[in-house]
């Protein structure tokens, strides 16, 4: 067999493409092919929690959860991402990276809840010049999630950078990059894994608003070294965008209808989804990236887990925002943390903290700067944040 190279469709941003996308602004998108969970069954929640590496028994242990303020098991606040996260839309022939997210979290998802998602295309900014890939445009989307009672659970606003792949591949050959994957010693890896195992969720012991001061640090959360199975576990837990993973005739039927969803792997000759950039080296390089890398929404789940770990079962995350800067490659270690930057009683009467968060890799680069607002129980309030929202 002759040697093959992984090739993905290439295009340049032009006036026709821009005008075509302007006509789509405001559309409610068809997302059925990208929905991965629509009911918070015990197995669905357990798989999702495992896929983001969250060991909090509040999500997975019915008996334990019944003793908490929730009164029963709930899903991690990021579970809606495992129902529907994102999709490939428009800009055929361009590469794409999810680059930022803002989330408002309104209600818990209990085991047995049914989740309905919608996605609206809010338009784009650009085109503008990029040192990475010539020209780029940035899409904006809004996802809304409701439960079986018609109650809004969450809103997610997310942005995607679309770029000219050919120029990205050319630029990759001239960029100075660190050694990837990172050359860890076994002693270093064992220290990282010991740190990971030491970082347990706060759980039932409430973190009170009065006991937190401006400048206090958030307890750390460590991920890594990121492995192939970490990415597969996230996908299996529901973290897959378009197309939903399929095999054989089921996948080939989709790829015939949507050629932009696929590429041919040069080693196996198999048709693979473009999502394989997260676990397949040839796919990543065809996208213009040196090595396999994590998922933007996966990183978002880590930020939310950082907060639930730190504040315990009686706190509530009201909102978060994050930017995804650079790549988290397989083999990297990411340490998440942050600090309290303000505290107040908000217009809802809740005792809140404003936080600044980070996610630094072993090279000291903050790959996910972010912010958050969390509500905590207070000695002066009869209701804690969970009591106000529980069913």
C-alpha positions in Angstrom: 0.0 0.0 0.0 1.3 3.5 -0.8 2.0 5.8 2.1 -0.8 8.1 3.0 -0.9 11.4 4.9 -3.9 12.5 7.0 -5.6 15.3 5.0 -8.5 17.5 6.1 -10.4 19.8 3.8 -8.8 23.3 3.4 -10.4 26.6 2.6 -9.6 30.3 2.8 -11.9 32.9 4.3 -13.5 34.9 1.5 -16.4 37.3 1.0 -18.8 34.6 -0.1 -18.1 32.6 3.0 -18.6 35.7 5.2 -21.9 36.6 3.6 -23.2 33.0 3.8 -22.5 33.0 7.6 -24.1 36.4 8.1 -27.4 34.8 6.9 -27.3 32.2 9.7 -27.1 34.6 12.6 -29.9 34.0 15.1 -30.7 30.4 13.9 -31.8 27.8 16.4 -29.5 24.9 15.2 -30.5 21.3 14.7 -28.4 19.5 17.3 -29.9 15.9 17.6 -26.7 14.4 16.1 -24.6 16.0 18.8 -26.8 15.1 21.9 -25.0 12.5 24.0 -27.2 12.3 27.1 -30.8 13.4 27.7 -31.5 11.6 31.0 -29.5 11.8 34.2 -29.6 8.1 34.9 -27.3 6.6 37.6 -25.1 5.2 34.9 -25.0 8.3 32.8 -24.0 10.5 35.8 -21.5 7.9 37.1 -19.8 7.7 33.6 -19.7 11.4 33.3 -18.2 11.9 36.7 -15.6 9.3 36.0 -14.9 10.8 32.6 -13.9 14.1 34.2 -12.0 12.4 37.1 -14.4 13.6 39.9 -14.5 11.3 42.9 -17.2 13.2 44.9 -19.7 10.6 46.2 -22.5 13.2 46.0 -22.7 12.3 42.3 -22.4 8.5 42.5 -23.5 7.2 46.0 -27.3 7.2 46.6 -27.0 6.5 50.3 -24.4 9.2 50.9 -26.2 11.8 48.8 -29.4 11.2 50.8 -27.7 12.5 53.9 -26.7 15.8 52.3 -28.7 19.0 51.9 -29.7 17.9 48.4 -31.6 14.9 49.9 -30.5 12.7 47.0 -27.9 12.1 44.4 -27.3 14.9 41.8 -25.1 15.3 38.8 -21.9 17.4 38.8 -22.8 21.0 37.7 -20.9 20.3 34.4 -23.2 17.4 33.5 -25.1 19.5 31.1 -21.9 19.6 29.0 -22.2 15.9 28.7 -25.8 16.2 27.4 -24.9 18.6 24.7 -21.7 20.7 24.5 -21.0 21.9 21.0 -21.1 21.1 17.3 -19.3 21.8 14.0 -21.2 24.5 12.2 -20.5 26.5 9.1 -17.1 27.6 7.8 -16.4 24.4 5.7 -12.7 23.7 5.3 -11.6 25.8 8.3 -10.0 24.4 11.4 -11.6 25.2 14.7 -10.8 25.6 18.4 -13.2 26.2 21.2 -11.6 29.2 22.9 -13.8 30.5 25.7 -17.0 29.7 27.8 -19.3 31.5 30.2 -21.8 29.5 32.2 -24.8 30.4 34.4 -25.9 27.6 36.7 -29.5 27.8 38.0 -30.7 24.5 39.3 -29.3 21.1 40.2 -29.8 18.0 38.0 -31.1 15.1 40.1 -30.8 11.5 39.1 -33.7 10.7 36.8 -34.1 14.3 35.5 -34.5 14.7 31.7 -32.5 17.4 30.1 -33.4 19.2 26.9 -30.8 21.3 25.2 -31.0 24.0 22.5 -28.3 25.9 20.7 -28.5 29.3 19.0 -25.9 30.8 16.6 -25.3 34.3 17.8 -22.9 35.4 15.0 -19.2 36.0 14.6 -16.5 38.6 14.9 -13.8 39.1 12.2 -12.2 38.2 10.0 -8.9 39.3 11.6 -5.3 38.5 11.1 -3.8 35.7 13.2 -0.1 34.9 13.8 -1.1 31.3 14.2 -3.0 30.8 11.0 -3.4 33.8 8.6 -7.1 34.8 9.0 -9.5 33.8 11.6 -13.2 34.4 12.7 -14.7 33.8 16.1 -18.2 32.3 16.4 -20.5 32.9 19.3 -23.2 30.3 20.5 -25.7 30.1 23.3 -26.9 26.8 24.8 -29.9 26.6 27.1 -30.8 23.6 29.2 -34.2 22.8 30.8 -35.5 19.9 32.8 -38.7 17.8 32.5 -40.6 20.5 34.4 -39.7 23.2 32.0 -37.3 24.8 34.5 -34.1 26.3 33.2 -31.1 24.5 34.5 -28.2 26.3 32.9 -27.1 28.6 30.1 -23.8 28.2 28.4 -22.3 30.9 26.1 -19.3 29.6 24.1 -16.9 30.9 21.5 -15.1 29.0 18.7 -12.0 30.3 16.8 -12.1 29.2 13.1 -8.9 29.5 11.1 -7.2 28.6 7.8 -5.7 25.2 8.3 -3.1 25.3 5.5 -1.5 28.4 7.0 -1.6 26.8 10.5 0.3 23.8 9.3 2.9 26.0 7.6 3.3 28.1 10.8 3.7 24.9 12.9 6.9 24.1 11.1 8.5 27.4 12.0 7.3 27.7 15.7 9.6 26.8 18.5 7.9 24.2 20.7 8.9 22.5 23.9 9.5 18.7 24.0 6.2 17.0 23.6 5.2 14.7 25.2 6.9 16.0 28.3 9.9 13.8 29.4 8.8 12.9 32.9 10.9 10.6 35.2 9.1 7.9 37.0 9.8 9.7 40.3 8.2 12.9 39.0 5.1 11.0 37.8 4.7 9.2 41.2 4.8 12.6 43.0 2.1 14.0 40.7 -0.1 10.9 41.2 0.4 11.2 45.0 -0.8 14.8 44.7 -3.8 13.8 42.7 -4.9 11.2 45.2 -4.4 13.6 48.1 -6.9 16.2 46.7 -10.2 15.0 48.2 -13.5 16.9 48.0 -14.5 18.9 51.0 -17.8 17.1 51.2 -20.3 17.6 54.0 -18.3 20.0 56.2 -19.7 23.4 55.1 -17.4 26.3 54.1 -19.0 29.3 55.7 -18.9 32.7 54.0 -17.7 34.4 57.2 -14.7 32.1 57.4 -13.3 33.1 54.0 -11.3 36.3 53.4 -10.3 38.2 50.3 -6.9 36.9 49.3 -7.6 33.3 50.5 -6.4 30.6 48.1 -8.5 27.9 46.6 -7.3 24.4 47.4 -5.6 22.9 44.3 -6.8 20.3 41.9 -4.3 18.4 39.7 -4.9 16.7 36.4 -2.3 14.5 34.7 -0.1 13.4 33.3 -3.0 13.5 30.7 -3.3 10.1 29.0 -5.1 8.7 26.0 -7.6 7.0 28.3 -8.4 10.3 30.0 -9.5 11.6 26.7 -11.5 8.4 25.8 -13.2 8.5 29.2 -14.3 12.0 28.7 -15.7 11.1 25.3 -17.4 8.0 26.6 -18.9 10.0 29.4 -20.8 12.2 27.0 -18.2 14.8 26.1 -18.3 14.2 22.3 -19.5 17.0 20.0 -20.4 16.4 16.3 -20.5 13.7 15.1 -21.7 11.4 17.9 -19.2 8.5 17.8 -20.4 5.5 15.7 -18.7 2.6 14.0 -18.7 0.8 10.6 -21.8 1.4 8.4 -23.3 3.8 10.9 -20.3 6.1 10.8 -19.7 5.8 7.1 -23.3 6.8 6.4 -22.7 10.0 8.4 -19.4 10.7 6.7 -20.9 10.3 3.2 -23.6 12.8 4.1 -21.1 15.2 5.9 -17.6 14.8 4.4 -16.3 17.6 6.6 -16.8 15.4 9.6 -14.1 12.9 8.7 -10.5 12.3 7.5 -8.7 9.1 6.6 -6.1 7.8 9.1 -2.7 7.2 7.3 -1.7 4.2 9.5 -5.0 2.2 9.6 -6.6 3.6 6.4 -9.9 3.9 8.4 -12.2 6.8 8.2 -12.0 8.7 11.5 -14.0 11.6 12.9 -12.3 15.0 13.1 -12.8 14.8 16.9 -9.9 12.3 16.8 -7.5 15.2 17.1 -7.8 14.6 20.9 -6.4 11.1 20.8 -4.8 10.6 17.4 -1.5 12.1 16.4 -2.1 12.1 12.6 -5.4 13.9 13.1 -3.8 16.5 15.4 -1.1 17.2 12.8 -3.6 17.4 10.0 -5.3 20.1 12.1 -2.0 22.0 12.3 -1.2 21.0 15.9 2.0 19.2 17.1 0.4 16.5 19.2 -3.0 15.3 20.6 -4.6 17.7 23.0 -7.5 18.1 25.4 -11.0 19.3 24.8 -12.1 22.9 25.6 -15.2 21.8 27.4 -13.2 19.1 29.2 -11.1 21.9 30.7 -14.2 23.7 31.6 -15.4 20.7 33.6 -12.1 20.8 35.5 -12.7 24.4 36.6 -16.1 23.5 37.9 -14.7 20.5 39.7 -12.0 22.7 41.3 -14.8 24.8 42.8 -17.1 22.0 44.1 -14.0 20.3 45.6 -13.1 23.4 47.5 -16.4 24.8 48.7 -18.2 21.5 49.6 -21.7 20.2 49.2 -23.5 23.2 50.6 -22.0 25.8 48.2 -23.4 26.7 44.8 -21.6 27.8 41.7 -23.7 30.7 40.3 -21.5 31.5 37.2 -18.1 30.8 35.7 -16.1 32.0 32.8 -12.9 30.7 31.3 -10.5 31.2 28.3 -8.7 28.3 26.8 -5.1 29.5 26.0 -2.7 27.2 24.2 -3.0 23.4 24.2 -3.0 20.8 27.0 -1.1 18.0 25.3 -1.2 14.4 26.2 1.5 13.9 28.8 1.0 17.4 30.4 0.1 18.0 34.0 -2.3 20.8 34.9 -2.6 22.3 38.4 -5.8 24.3 39.0 -6.3 26.8 41.7 -7.2 30.4 42.4 -8.0 33.1 45.0 -10.8 35.1 46.5 -10.9 38.6 45.1 -14.1 39.9 46.6 -17.0 39.0 48.9 -20.5 40.5 49.2 -24.2 40.0 49.6 -25.7 40.1 46.1 -29.1 41.4 45.0 -30.5 37.9 45.4 -29.6 38.1 49.1 -27.0 35.4 48.8 -23.5 35.5 50.4 -21.2 35.3 47.5 -17.5 35.2 46.7 -15.9 36.5 43.5 -13.0 34.3 42.5 -10.1 34.3 40.0 -9.0 30.9 38.9 -6.1 29.5 36.9 -4.9 26.2 35.3 -1.1 26.1 35.0 0.8 23.4 33.1 4.2 22.0 34.2 5.8 24.8 32.1 4.1 27.4 34.3 1.7 28.6 31.6 -1.8 29.5 32.6 -3.8 27.5 30.0 -7.2 28.5 31.4 -7.5 31.8 33.2 -11.0 32.2 34.6 -13.4 33.8 37.0 -16.3 32.5 39.1 -19.0 33.6 41.5 -20.0 31.1 44.2 -22.6 31.4 46.9 -21.8 29.9 50.4 -23.8 29.2 53.5 -23.7 31.9 56.1 -24.2 32.0 59.9 -26.6 34.9 59.4 -28.9 33.1 56.9 -31.4 30.4 57.6 -31.2 29.1 54.0 -28.0 27.9 52.4 -27.6 28.1 48.6 -28.5 24.5 48.0 -31.7 24.7 50.2 -32.9 27.5 47.9 -32.5 25.4 44.8 -33.2 21.8 45.9 -36.3 20.0 44.8 
